[in-house]
Amino acid sequence: MPRIWNETIEAHRDAVREATINATAALVAKHGLTGVTMSQIAKDTGIGRATLYKYFPDVESILTAWHDRQIDRHLQELHRVRDRSAVGLPRLEAVLTAYAQALFEWRTHDSDVSDTLHRGEHVAAAHQRLREFIRELITDIAATGAIRQDVPADELTVYCLYALTAATSLHDPAAVHRLVQTTLSGIRLTGTRATDPQ
């Protein structure tokens, strides 16, 4: 089969998946998880039900694919934040702030949808990627002597990530900033601030 034909088929598959994922996310946002059916999704996308079932067995599997895509985008954004931030504590502060803000925004999602999406192997794998990313930042900063070294980097990473989950319960963007500062105060050395030059 010619390469151009393969690429056309792959592009079509990607287009069908994207259209399905986007339509499902919009329907769930409007009607809730229990108010969406595969028939509705097929109607909104203009994709036949038989074709739709070739790609996804049910609504939950579509939402899982959407969630995977969102996770990838969030992780990519955290990498961009890291790359454009000054080294040392300012970099960690910028990344933790971006993460906390993402959690803050996520708090508005439907609880049934959230419960459905936040279980399974794909979520565990995403959390592992996030932990490795933050641990690498913390390890690099620890080498400069800017943060405490009496606690292993793994434990500091877990502390930061769990502390910032409180952002899902906040209702004020300013409180998110205070949460990040409070979290950082638990790992930095006394007298060292994120804005200090490294």
C-alpha positions as CSV (number, residue, x, y, z in Angstrom):
1,M,0.0,0.0,0.0
2,P,1.5,3.4,-1.0
3,R,2.8,5.5,1.9
4,I,0.6,8.5,1.0
5,W,-2.4,6.2,1.3
6,N,-1.3,5.0,4.8
7,E,-0.8,8.6,5.9
8,T,-4.3,9.5,4.6
9,I,-5.9,6.7,6.5
10,E,-4.0,7.6,9.7
11,A,-5.0,11.2,9.3
12,H,-8.7,10.2,9.0
13,R,-8.5,8.0,12.1
14,D,-6.9,10.9,14.1
15,A,-9.7,13.2,12.8
16,V,-12.4,10.8,13.9
17,R,-10.9,10.4,17.3
18,E,-10.4,14.1,17.8
19,A,-14.0,14.9,16.7
20,T,-15.3,12.2,19.0
21,I,-13.3,13.3,22.0
22,N,-14.2,16.9,21.6
23,A,-17.9,16.3,21.0
24,T,-18.1,14.0,24.1
25,A,-16.3,16.5,26.3
26,A,-18.8,19.2,25.2
27,L,-21.8,16.9,25.8
28,V,-20.7,15.8,29.2
29,A,-20.0,19.4,30.2
30,K,-23.6,20.3,29.2
31,H,-25.5,17.2,30.3
32,G,-23.3,15.4,32.9
33,L,-21.7,12.0,32.6
34,T,-25.0,10.0,32.9
35,G,-26.8,12.2,30.4
36,V,-24.6,11.3,27.4
37,T,-25.1,8.3,25.1
38,M,-23.1,6.9,22.2
39,S,-26.1,7.8,20.0
40,Q,-25.8,11.5,21.0
41,I,-22.1,11.5,20.3
42,A,-22.6,9.9,16.9
43,K,-25.3,12.5,16.0
44,D,-23.1,15.4,17.1
45,T,-20.0,14.2,15.3
46,G,-21.8,13.0,12.2
47,I,-20.1,9.7,12.6
48,G,-22.1,6.5,12.2
49,R,-22.6,4.5,15.4
50,A,-20.9,1.4,13.8
51,T,-17.9,3.5,13.0
52,L,-17.9,5.1,16.4
53,Y,-17.9,1.7,18.1
54,K,-14.8,0.7,16.1
55,Y,-12.9,3.4,17.9
56,F,-14.5,3.4,21.4
57,P,-16.6,0.8,23.2
58,D,-18.4,3.3,25.4
59,V,-18.6,6.9,26.7
60,E,-16.2,6.3,29.6
61,S,-13.5,5.1,27.2
62,I,-13.9,8.3,25.2
63,L,-13.6,10.4,28.3
64,T,-10.5,8.5,29.3
65,A,-8.9,9.3,26.0
66,W,-9.9,13.0,26.5
67,H,-8.3,12.9,30.0
68,D,-5.1,11.4,28.6
69,R,-4.9,14.2,26.1
70,Q,-5.5,16.8,28.8
71,I,-2.8,15.3,31.0
72,D,-0.3,15.3,28.2
73,R,-1.1,19.0,27.5
74,H,-0.7,19.9,31.2
75,L,2.7,18.1,31.4
76,Q,3.9,19.7,28.2
77,E,2.9,23.1,29.7
78,L,4.8,22.4,32.9
79,H,7.9,21.6,30.7
80,R,7.4,24.9,28.9
81,V,7.2,26.7,32.2
82,R,10.4,25.1,33.4
83,D,12.2,25.9,30.2
84,R,11.4,29.6,30.3
85,S,12.0,30.2,34.0
86,A,15.2,31.2,35.7
87,V,17.1,28.3,37.3
88,G,16.9,27.4,40.9
89,L,14.0,28.1,43.3
90,P,12.3,30.5,40.8
91,R,12.0,27.6,38.4
92,L,10.4,25.3,41.0
93,E,8.1,28.1,42.1
94,A,7.0,28.7,38.5
95,V,6.3,25.0,37.9
96,L,4.5,24.5,41.2
97,T,2.4,27.6,40.6
98,A,1.4,26.4,37.1
99,Y,0.5,23.0,38.6
100,A,-1.6,24.5,41.5
101,Q,-3.4,26.8,39.0
102,A,-4.3,23.8,36.9
103,L,-5.7,22.0,40.0
104,F,-7.6,25.2,40.9
105,E,-9.2,25.3,37.5
106,W,-10.0,21.6,37.6
107,R,-12.1,22.0,40.7
108,T,-15.1,23.1,38.6
109,H,-15.4,19.7,36.8
110,D,-18.4,17.5,37.5
111,S,-17.7,15.3,40.5
112,D,-19.0,12.1,38.7
113,V,-16.8,12.8,35.8
114,S,-13.8,13.5,38.1
115,D,-14.4,10.3,40.0
116,T,-14.6,8.3,36.7
117,L,-11.5,9.8,35.2
118,H,-9.2,9.7,38.3
119,R,-8.9,6.0,38.5
120,G,-7.1,3.5,36.4
121,E,-3.6,2.8,35.1
122,H,-3.5,5.9,32.9
123,V,-3.8,8.2,35.9
124,A,-1.2,6.3,37.9
125,A,1.2,6.5,35.0
126,A,0.6,10.3,34.6
127,H,1.2,10.8,38.3
128,Q,4.4,8.9,38.0
129,R,5.6,11.1,35.2
130,L,4.7,14.2,37.2
131,R,6.5,13.0,40.3
132,E,9.7,12.2,38.2
133,F,9.5,15.6,36.7
134,I,9.2,17.5,40.0
135,R,11.8,15.2,41.7
136,E,14.3,16.1,39.0
137,L,13.7,19.8,39.6
138,I,14.1,19.4,43.4
139,T,17.2,17.3,43.0
140,D,18.8,20.0,40.8
141,I,18.0,22.7,43.3
142,A,19.2,20.6,46.3
143,A,22.6,20.5,44.6
144,T,22.8,24.3,44.9
145,G,22.1,24.2,48.6
146,A,19.0,26.3,48.3
147,I,16.6,23.8,49.9
148,R,16.8,21.5,52.8
149,Q,18.9,18.3,52.4
150,D,17.8,16.5,55.5
151,V,14.8,15.0,53.7
152,P,15.2,12.9,50.5
153,A,14.1,14.4,47.2
154,D,11.4,11.7,46.8
155,E,9.8,12.8,50.1
156,L,10.0,16.5,49.2
157,T,8.4,15.8,45.9
158,V,5.5,13.9,47.6
159,Y,5.1,16.7,50.1
160,C,4.9,19.4,47.4
161,L,2.4,17.5,45.2
162,Y,0.1,16.5,48.1
163,A,0.2,19.9,49.6
164,L,-0.8,21.5,46.4
165,T,-3.9,19.3,46.0
166,A,-5.5,21.7,48.5
167,A,-5.8,24.1,45.5
168,T,-8.9,22.0,44.4
169,S,-10.7,23.3,47.6
170,L,-9.8,27.0,47.2
171,H,-12.0,29.7,45.7
172,D,-9.6,32.6,45.3
173,P,-6.7,32.8,42.9
174,A,-4.7,34.7,45.5
175,A,-5.1,31.8,47.9
176,V,-3.5,29.6,45.3
177,H,-0.4,31.8,45.3
178,R,-0.3,31.7,49.1
179,L,-0.6,28.0,49.0
180,V,2.4,27.7,46.7
181,Q,4.4,30.0,49.0
182,T,3.5,28.0,52.1
183,T,4.5,24.8,50.3
184,L,7.8,26.2,49.3
185,S,8.5,27.5,52.8
186,G,8.5,23.9,53.9
187,I,11.4,22.9,51.7
188,R,13.6,25.9,51.4
189,L,16.4,26.7,53.8
190,T,15.7,29.5,56.3
191,G,16.4,32.8,54.8
192,T,16.3,31.6,51.2
193,R,13.5,32.8,48.9
194,A,12.5,31.8,45.4
195,T,13.4,35.3,44.1
196,D,17.0,35.1,45.4
197,P,19.6,34.8,42.7
198,Q,21.2,31.3,42.4
